[in-house]
Amino acid sequence: MIRYVVSKSSSLLVAFFFTSTALSIPLKEVIPLIDRLASINHLDANAKKKLEAIFSASPAMTQGNPKVTAHPMSQAQCLKHEIKQDLEFSNICQSPYMAPIYQKDAKDQRHAVACIDQFEFPNIPCEYPLVWVSPKEASEVCESLGKRLCDASEWEASCAGDDLIDRYSFGDGTIQTLHKKQRQEANRTRKVVWSYGKAKSSSLCATGSSKSPGCDEALRTGKNVYQTCGSNTYPVGAFPECKSASGVYDLHGNAAEHMNLPTNTKELARNGGLGYTEMKGSWFVFNKIAAHQDDCYWRAPFWHGSKINSLKGHSNYHLSFRCCKNIK
């Protein structure tokens, strides 16, 4: 069954997705996307089968319920903005459409230490973001492509165009206590900047869409949410000015994103670990419903918080992810 507990925060209705066995999306609906992913990422037969198995096991992981989704921009319209692969990025990252993340060493010299997808998943220009995906599924999908889920600090640095700095304060206590401490300290000391510049301008990004009719009521009652709430997203990369100095698109608007939030150094994704969920970015109606701050370094409350690998991880109609990878 699908069970929702719905809360109201400011003007934002939030649905907590815990379990889902009632929905079952036919694999044939996502086979074309899997084929495109396999082609652009040069997956061999075994890797493609692994990706198919992840999609097949998911109750709802799609680019939105096609029966109710109304995308405000077509892929053909998006493709008018030619997006070329950056050859320097490709050489550094050894993967298509990824951007390097730099860090300074003890001698103050910059080195590329990781790479981040330039677009929300599936990280293919002018595709629609993959949504209805849990953090566990996101992590598994990234792994199937030879990547991993991003640490929150990697997303923040890529958004701000900065070198990577881990802004975590570890310690003892519950995850709620640790997260509150981290969030308060990070937000108090953060540099306020957006991927596109120092002044907020949401209209530069994919924020002008609308909710589906009846979606708020479905969220309030917890009934027929998948059947009612369309993923009314834009194609990724459709807003050329919504791009960071690091070369990463759509860090504001379109779909919010799952990231990894560590509570100790072993839980850093780039160290091979996984911690808890961190929600980054904003979504496709943010120009109308700016329910929270969305600058690069802003840390959200512990919304939908769970372990990344929890079977009860949250998913919804406007939540996606992007992958990272270490540079060897």
Secondary structure as UniProt FT lines:
FT   STRAND          4..9
FT   TURN            10..11
FT   STRAND          12..17
FT   HELIX           27..29
FT   HELIX           31..40
FT   TURN            41..42
FT   HELIX           45..57
FT   TURN            66..68
FT   HELIX           75..78
FT   TURN            79..80
FT   HELIX           87..93
FT   TURN            96..97
FT   STRAND          98..104
FT   TURN            106..107
FT   STRAND          110..117
FT   TURN            121..122
FT   TURN            125..126
FT   HELIX           135..144
FT   TURN            145..146
FT   STRAND          148..149
FT   HELIX           152..160
FT   HELIX           175..189
FT   TURN            195..196
FT   HELIX           202..204
FT   TURN            213..214
FT   HELIX           215..221
FT   HELIX           225..228
FT   TURN            236..237
FT   TURN            240..241
FT   TURN            245..246
FT   STRAND          256..261
FT   HELIX           265..267
FT   HELIX           269..271
FT   STRAND          276..280
FT   TURN            284..288
FT   TURN            296..297
FT   TURN            303..304
FT   TURN            308..309
FT   TURN            311..312
FT   TURN            317..318
FT   STRAND          319..321
FT   STRAND          323..326
//
